[in-house]
Amino acid sequence: MAESDIAPVLTTRRDEAMGFIERMVSKGLGWARKYSLFTYPYATACCGMEFMSVSSARHDIARFGAEFPRFSPRQADMLMVIGTINLKQAPILKRVYEQMCEPKWVVAFGVCASSGGFYDNYAVLQGIDRIIPVDVYIPGCPPRPEQVLDGLKLLQDKIANQTHRVGHRGTTPHDLMAQNYSLTK
Ligand code: SF4
């Protein structure tokens, strides 16, 4: 048996040491944040049509509290990367991500954003997770609006289960991931 299999589970993690009030506040903030997502639609290609479809009346993303697109990264907390990202655009996407305030979440919309899709060539970024952390990947070329809503619900579950703090100024998981990304770049 490997040593890692018999190692005791650490019980001193900070999350587990949270008090009752702190847990209730975190739950309330998580509930509020998951139903008030402000989207920055970084749309570059054909998937943009599907974003329009999911935002309009038939599929109505407003039912999930994510209806307001914001075209300033400082006013958005969900970055939706919609379409093919080529290498010339990669630094711009990274800057947009860095300009967003915490807490923030990233959705890769369609296979081009998730993995480069069928553009397996020298000009296209083979997945946005090479430069920024991604929370939810939505497959499809393009994904149907139902898939997008499904991805949104996955993200909402993730947000609800995260730890939220009032006025937290420490290093966030996204900060750590972003540091690792810049180190490995
Ligand atoms: S995933 Fe398909 S539909 Fe979406 S941007 Fe790429 S090629 Fe276009």
py3Dmol code that shows the C-alpha trace and the ligand (Angstrom):
import py3Dmol

protein = """\
ATOM      1  CA  MET A   1       0.000   0.000   0.000  1.00  0.00           C
ATOM      2  CA  ALA A   2       1.367   3.420  -0.915  1.00  0.00           C
ATOM      3  CA  GLU A   3       2.260   5.771   1.916  1.00  0.00           C
ATOM      4  CA  SER A   4      -0.210   8.335   0.583  1.00  0.00           C
ATOM      5  CA  ASP A   5      -3.056   5.828   1.091  1.00  0.00           C
ATOM      6  CA  ILE A   6      -2.476   5.602   4.840  1.00  0.00           C
ATOM      7  CA  ALA A   7      -1.668   9.259   5.507  1.00  0.00           C
ATOM      8  CA  PRO A   8      -4.265  10.816   7.846  1.00  0.00           C
ATOM      9  CA  VAL A   9      -6.593  13.425   6.374  1.00  0.00           C
ATOM     10  CA  LEU A  10      -5.522  16.908   7.419  1.00  0.00           C
ATOM     11  CA  THR A  11      -8.155  18.419   9.692  1.00  0.00           C
ATOM     12  CA  THR A  12      -6.502  21.767  10.271  1.00  0.00           C
ATOM     13  CA  ARG A  13      -7.347  23.370   6.963  1.00  0.00           C
ATOM     14  CA  ARG A  14      -8.556  26.935   7.249  1.00  0.00           C
ATOM     15  CA  ASP A  15     -11.879  26.208   5.582  1.00  0.00           C
ATOM     16  CA  GLU A  16     -12.689  23.572   8.166  1.00  0.00           C
ATOM     17  CA  ALA A  17     -11.835  25.960  10.969  1.00  0.00           C
ATOM     18  CA  MET A  18     -14.467  28.469   9.855  1.00  0.00           C
ATOM     19  CA  GLY A  19     -16.983  29.414  12.497  1.00  0.00           C
ATOM     20  CA  PHE A  20     -20.751  29.105  12.205  1.00  0.00           C
ATOM     21  CA  ILE A  21     -21.341  32.798  11.434  1.00  0.00           C
ATOM     22  CA  GLU A  22     -18.573  32.831   8.862  1.00  0.00           C
ATOM     23  CA  ARG A  23     -20.100  29.790   7.164  1.00  0.00           C
ATOM     24  CA  MET A  24     -23.546  31.412   7.077  1.00  0.00           C
ATOM     25  CA  VAL A  25     -22.090  34.635   5.621  1.00  0.00           C
ATOM     26  CA  SER A  26     -20.197  32.598   3.031  1.00  0.00           C
ATOM     27  CA  LYS A  27     -23.356  30.717   2.082  1.00  0.00           C
ATOM     28  CA  GLY A  28     -25.347  33.958   1.749  1.00  0.00           C
ATOM     29  CA  LEU A  29     -22.662  35.597  -0.384  1.00  0.00           C
ATOM     30  CA  GLY A  30     -22.402  32.476  -2.540  1.00  0.00           C
ATOM     31  CA  TRP A  31     -26.171  32.468  -3.073  1.00  0.00           C
ATOM     32  CA  ALA A  32     -26.184  36.171  -3.985  1.00  0.00           C
ATOM     33  CA  ARG A  33     -23.181  35.901  -6.279  1.00  0.00           C
ATOM     34  CA  LYS A  34     -24.399  32.897  -8.207  1.00  0.00           C
ATOM     35  CA  TYR A  35     -27.623  34.716  -9.157  1.00  0.00           C
ATOM     36  CA  SER A  36     -26.046  38.057 -10.072  1.00  0.00           C
ATOM     37  CA  LEU A  37     -23.417  37.225 -12.650  1.00  0.00           C
ATOM     38  CA  PHE A  38     -22.280  40.063 -14.870  1.00  0.00           C
ATOM     39  CA  THR A  39     -20.906  38.670 -18.110  1.00  0.00           C
ATOM     40  CA  TYR A  40     -18.000  40.021 -20.114  1.00  0.00           C
ATOM     41  CA  PRO A  41     -18.656  38.396 -23.509  1.00  0.00           C
ATOM     42  CA  TYR A  42     -15.278  38.060 -25.221  1.00  0.00           C
ATOM     43  CA  ALA A  43     -16.803  37.021 -28.544  1.00  0.00           C
ATOM     44  CA  THR A  44     -14.475  36.544 -31.489  1.00  0.00           C
ATOM     45  CA  ALA A  45     -16.132  34.109 -33.870  1.00  0.00           C
ATOM     46  CA  CYS A  46     -19.197  32.118 -34.883  1.00  0.00           C
ATOM     47  CA  CYS A  47     -20.036  30.979 -31.324  1.00  0.00           C
ATOM     48  CA  GLY A  48     -21.089  34.606 -30.803  1.00  0.00           C
ATOM     49  CA  MET A  49     -24.374  33.800 -32.586  1.00  0.00           C
ATOM     50  CA  GLU A  50     -25.127  31.174 -29.968  1.00  0.00           C
ATOM     51  CA  PHE A  51     -24.408  33.672 -27.218  1.00  0.00           C
ATOM     52  CA  MET A  52     -26.958  36.003 -28.812  1.00  0.00           C
ATOM     53  CA  SER A  53     -29.418  33.150 -28.994  1.00  0.00           C
ATOM     54  CA  VAL A  54     -28.971  32.193 -25.355  1.00  0.00           C
ATOM     55  CA  SER A  55     -29.372  35.830 -24.337  1.00  0.00           C
ATOM     56  CA  SER A  56     -32.568  36.403 -26.298  1.00  0.00           C
ATOM     57  CA  ALA A  57     -36.174  35.605 -25.500  1.00  0.00           C
ATOM     58  CA  ARG A  58     -36.481  31.909 -26.382  1.00  0.00           C
ATOM     59  CA  HIS A  59     -33.710  30.699 -24.078  1.00  0.00           C
ATOM     60  CA  ASP A  60     -33.581  33.770 -21.848  1.00  0.00           C
ATOM     61  CA  ILE A  61     -30.426  33.587 -19.756  1.00  0.00           C
ATOM     62  CA  ALA A  62     -32.073  36.201 -17.510  1.00  0.00           C
ATOM     63  CA  ARG A  63     -33.890  33.328 -15.791  1.00  0.00           C
ATOM     64  CA  PHE A  64     -30.528  32.429 -14.270  1.00  0.00           C
ATOM     65  CA  GLY A  65     -29.551  35.944 -13.220  1.00  0.00           C
ATOM     66  CA  ALA A  66     -26.826  36.384 -15.837  1.00  0.00           C
ATOM     67  CA  GLU A  67     -28.537  38.625 -18.349  1.00  0.00           C
ATOM     68  CA  PHE A  68     -26.422  41.783 -18.176  1.00  0.00           C
ATOM     69  CA  PRO A  69     -23.428  41.858 -20.513  1.00  0.00           C
ATOM     70  CA  ARG A  70     -20.770  44.293 -19.347  1.00  0.00           C
ATOM     71  CA  PHE A  71     -18.186  45.531 -21.806  1.00  0.00           C
ATOM     72  CA  SER A  72     -15.827  46.789 -19.146  1.00  0.00           C
ATOM     73  CA  PRO A  73     -13.826  44.126 -17.297  1.00  0.00           C
ATOM     74  CA  ARG A  74     -14.042  46.226 -14.138  1.00  0.00           C
ATOM     75  CA  GLN A  75     -17.813  45.762 -14.010  1.00  0.00           C
ATOM     76  CA  ALA A  76     -17.907  42.059 -14.856  1.00  0.00           C
ATOM     77  CA  ASP A  77     -17.322  38.948 -12.789  1.00  0.00           C
ATOM     78  CA  MET A  78     -17.856  36.219 -15.395  1.00  0.00           C
ATOM     79  CA  LEU A  79     -15.581  36.165 -18.426  1.00  0.00           C
ATOM     80  CA  MET A  80     -17.188  34.177 -21.243  1.00  0.00           C
ATOM     81  CA  VAL A  81     -14.641  33.429 -23.931  1.00  0.00           C
ATOM     82  CA  ILE A  82     -16.726  32.797 -27.025  1.00  0.00           C
ATOM     83  CA  GLY A  83     -14.951  31.598 -30.143  1.00  0.00           C
ATOM     84  CA  THR A  84     -11.490  31.094 -31.583  1.00  0.00           C
ATOM     85  CA  ILE A  85      -8.620  32.855 -29.840  1.00  0.00           C
ATOM     86  CA  ASN A  86      -5.572  33.330 -31.999  1.00  0.00           C
ATOM     87  CA  LEU A  87      -2.110  33.994 -30.653  1.00  0.00           C
ATOM     88  CA  LYS A  88      -2.293  37.711 -31.431  1.00  0.00           C
ATOM     89  CA  GLN A  89      -5.403  38.013 -29.269  1.00  0.00           C
ATOM     90  CA  ALA A  90      -4.056  35.960 -26.378  1.00  0.00           C
ATOM     91  CA  PRO A  91      -2.286  38.857 -24.569  1.00  0.00           C
ATOM     92  CA  ILE A  92      -5.438  40.988 -24.903  1.00  0.00           C
ATOM     93  CA  LEU A  93      -7.589  38.250 -23.390  1.00  0.00           C
ATOM     94  CA  LYS A  94      -5.103  37.860 -20.547  1.00  0.00           C
ATOM     95  CA  ARG A  95      -5.191  41.587 -19.868  1.00  0.00           C
ATOM     96  CA  VAL A  96      -8.996  41.625 -19.809  1.00  0.00           C
ATOM     97  CA  TYR A  97      -8.920  38.763 -17.309  1.00  0.00           C
ATOM     98  CA  GLU A  98      -6.375  40.556 -15.133  1.00  0.00           C
ATOM     99  CA  GLN A  99      -8.433  43.756 -15.135  1.00  0.00           C
ATOM    100  CA  MET A 100     -11.450  41.975 -13.657  1.00  0.00           C
ATOM    101  CA  CYS A 101     -11.842  42.207  -9.897  1.00  0.00           C
ATOM    102  CA  GLU A 102     -12.051  39.193  -7.600  1.00  0.00           C
ATOM    103  CA  PRO A 103     -14.135  37.160  -7.273  1.00  0.00           C
ATOM    104  CA  LYS A 104     -14.251  36.252 -10.958  1.00  0.00           C
ATOM    105  CA  TRP A 105     -14.996  33.188 -13.019  1.00  0.00           C
ATOM    106  CA  VAL A 106     -14.144  32.075 -16.531  1.00  0.00           C
ATOM    107  CA  VAL A 107     -16.226  30.032 -18.967  1.00  0.00           C
ATOM    108  CA  ALA A 108     -14.758  28.531 -22.154  1.00  0.00           C
ATOM    109  CA  PHE A 109     -17.642  28.655 -24.624  1.00  0.00           C
ATOM    110  CA  GLY A 110     -17.281  26.060 -27.396  1.00  0.00           C
ATOM    111  CA  VAL A 111     -14.436  23.811 -28.485  1.00  0.00           C
ATOM    112  CA  CYS A 112     -12.348  26.593 -30.010  1.00  0.00           C
ATOM    113  CA  ALA A 113     -12.054  28.382 -26.662  1.00  0.00           C
ATOM    114  CA  SER A 114     -11.675  25.092 -24.795  1.00  0.00           C
ATOM    115  CA  SER A 115      -9.040  23.409 -26.938  1.00  0.00           C
ATOM    116  CA  GLY A 116      -8.480  25.279 -30.197  1.00  0.00           C
ATOM    117  CA  GLY A 117     -11.102  23.072 -31.850  1.00  0.00           C
ATOM    118  CA  PHE A 118     -10.248  21.924 -35.318  1.00  0.00           C
ATOM    119  CA  TYR A 119      -7.862  24.862 -35.814  1.00  0.00           C
ATOM    120  CA  ASP A 120      -4.821  22.791 -34.957  1.00  0.00           C
ATOM    121  CA  ASN A 121      -2.329  25.241 -36.443  1.00  0.00           C
ATOM    122  CA  TYR A 122       0.419  27.700 -35.564  1.00  0.00           C
ATOM    123  CA  ALA A 123      -1.876  30.740 -35.349  1.00  0.00           C
ATOM    124  CA  VAL A 124      -4.516  29.566 -32.869  1.00  0.00           C
ATOM    125  CA  LEU A 125      -4.264  29.232 -29.105  1.00  0.00           C
ATOM    126  CA  GLN A 126      -4.912  25.583 -28.283  1.00  0.00           C
ATOM    127  CA  GLY A 127      -7.253  26.328 -25.394  1.00  0.00           C
ATOM    128  CA  ILE A 128      -7.569  29.462 -23.276  1.00  0.00           C
ATOM    129  CA  ASP A 129      -6.490  27.499 -20.199  1.00  0.00           C
ATOM    130  CA  ARG A 130      -2.947  27.939 -21.505  1.00  0.00           C
ATOM    131  CA  ILE A 131      -3.075  31.561 -20.407  1.00  0.00           C
ATOM    132  CA  ILE A 132      -5.915  31.968 -17.876  1.00  0.00           C
ATOM    133  CA  PRO A 133      -7.645  29.629 -15.382  1.00  0.00           C
ATOM    134  CA  VAL A 134     -10.981  28.221 -16.576  1.00  0.00           C
ATOM    135  CA  ASP A 135     -13.888  27.243 -14.308  1.00  0.00           C
ATOM    136  CA  VAL A 136     -16.283  25.618 -16.775  1.00  0.00           C
ATOM    137  CA  TYR A 137     -15.768  24.235 -20.277  1.00  0.00           C
ATOM    138  CA  ILE A 138     -18.780  24.066 -22.603  1.00  0.00           C
ATOM    139  CA  PRO A 139     -18.229  21.579 -25.453  1.00  0.00           C
ATOM    140  CA  GLY A 140     -19.762  21.816 -28.914  1.00  0.00           C
ATOM    141  CA  CYS A 141     -19.148  23.542 -32.238  1.00  0.00           C
ATOM    142  CA  PRO A 142     -21.100  25.621 -31.547  1.00  0.00           C
ATOM    143  CA  PRO A 143     -22.692  24.551 -28.261  1.00  0.00           C
ATOM    144  CA  ARG A 144     -26.475  24.639 -28.256  1.00  0.00           C
ATOM    145  CA  PRO A 145     -28.086  27.229 -25.963  1.00  0.00           C
ATOM    146  CA  GLU A 146     -29.235  24.396 -23.668  1.00  0.00           C
ATOM    147  CA  GLN A 147     -25.598  23.346 -23.248  1.00  0.00           C
ATOM    148  CA  VAL A 148     -24.649  26.907 -22.391  1.00  0.00           C
ATOM    149  CA  LEU A 149     -27.371  27.066 -19.748  1.00  0.00           C
ATOM    150  CA  ASP A 150     -26.188  23.717 -18.416  1.00  0.00           C
ATOM    151  CA  GLY A 151     -22.630  25.092 -18.169  1.00  0.00           C
ATOM    152  CA  LEU A 152     -23.960  28.178 -16.409  1.00  0.00           C
ATOM    153  CA  LYS A 153     -25.739  26.013 -13.846  1.00  0.00           C
ATOM    154  CA  LEU A 154     -22.516  24.065 -13.265  1.00  0.00           C
ATOM    155  CA  LEU A 155     -20.745  27.352 -12.606  1.00  0.00           C
ATOM    156  CA  GLN A 156     -23.500  28.467 -10.233  1.00  0.00           C
ATOM    157  CA  ASP A 157     -23.131  25.243  -8.249  1.00  0.00           C
ATOM    158  CA  LYS A 158     -19.402  25.805  -8.115  1.00  0.00           C
ATOM    159  CA  ILE A 159     -19.867  29.385  -6.879  1.00  0.00           C
ATOM    160  CA  ALA A 160     -22.386  28.292  -4.245  1.00  0.00           C
ATOM    161  CA  ASN A 161     -19.914  25.735  -2.877  1.00  0.00           C
ATOM    162  CA  GLN A 162     -16.930  28.081  -2.762  1.00  0.00           C
ATOM    163  CA  THR A 163     -15.827  29.927   0.335  1.00  0.00           C
ATOM    164  CA  HIS A 164     -16.784  33.606   0.238  1.00  0.00           C
ATOM    165  CA  ARG A 165     -15.545  36.225   2.658  1.00  0.00           C
ATOM    166  CA  VAL A 166     -16.474  39.853   3.231  1.00  0.00           C
ATOM    167  CA  GLY A 167     -13.593  42.189   2.394  1.00  0.00           C
ATOM    168  CA  HIS A 168     -11.181  39.311   1.853  1.00  0.00           C
ATOM    169  CA  ARG A 169      -7.876  40.679   0.609  1.00  0.00           C
ATOM    170  CA  GLY A 170      -5.689  37.605   0.805  1.00  0.00           C
ATOM    171  CA  THR A 171      -4.361  35.548  -2.059  1.00  0.00           C
ATOM    172  CA  THR A 172      -7.186  33.827  -3.911  1.00  0.00           C
ATOM    173  CA  PRO A 173      -7.053  30.505  -5.790  1.00  0.00           C
ATOM    174  CA  HIS A 174      -7.219  32.481  -9.016  1.00  0.00           C
ATOM    175  CA  ASP A 175      -4.187  34.555  -7.947  1.00  0.00           C
ATOM    176  CA  LEU A 176      -2.206  31.395  -7.263  1.00  0.00           C
ATOM    177  CA  MET A 177      -3.222  29.836 -10.553  1.00  0.00           C
ATOM    178  CA  ALA A 178      -2.444  33.025 -12.427  1.00  0.00           C
ATOM    179  CA  GLN A 179       1.020  33.129 -10.804  1.00  0.00           C
ATOM    180  CA  ASN A 180       1.641  29.533 -11.842  1.00  0.00           C
ATOM    181  CA  TYR A 181       0.530  30.350 -15.363  1.00  0.00           C
ATOM    182  CA  SER A 182       2.909  33.272 -15.624  1.00  0.00           C
ATOM    183  CA  LEU A 183       5.743  31.138 -14.208  1.00  0.00           C
ATOM    184  CA  THR A 184       5.192  28.368 -16.734  1.00  0.00           C
ATOM    185  CA  LYS A 185       4.658  30.725 -19.658  1.00  0.00           C
TER     186      LYS A 185
END
"""
ligand_1 = """\
8
SF4
S -16.454 26.187 -31.705
Fe -17.251 26.062 -33.829
S -18.870 27.609 -33.859
Fe -17.607 28.070 -32.058
S -16.070 29.547 -32.780
Fe -15.195 27.497 -33.022
S -15.643 26.936 -35.145
Fe -17.019 28.626 -34.596
"""
view = py3Dmol.view(width=600, height=400)
view.addModel(protein, "pdb")
view.setStyle({"model": 0}, {"cartoon": {"style": "trace"}})
view.addModel(ligand_1, "xyz")
view.setStyle({"model": 1}, {"stick": {}})
view.zoomTo()
view.show()
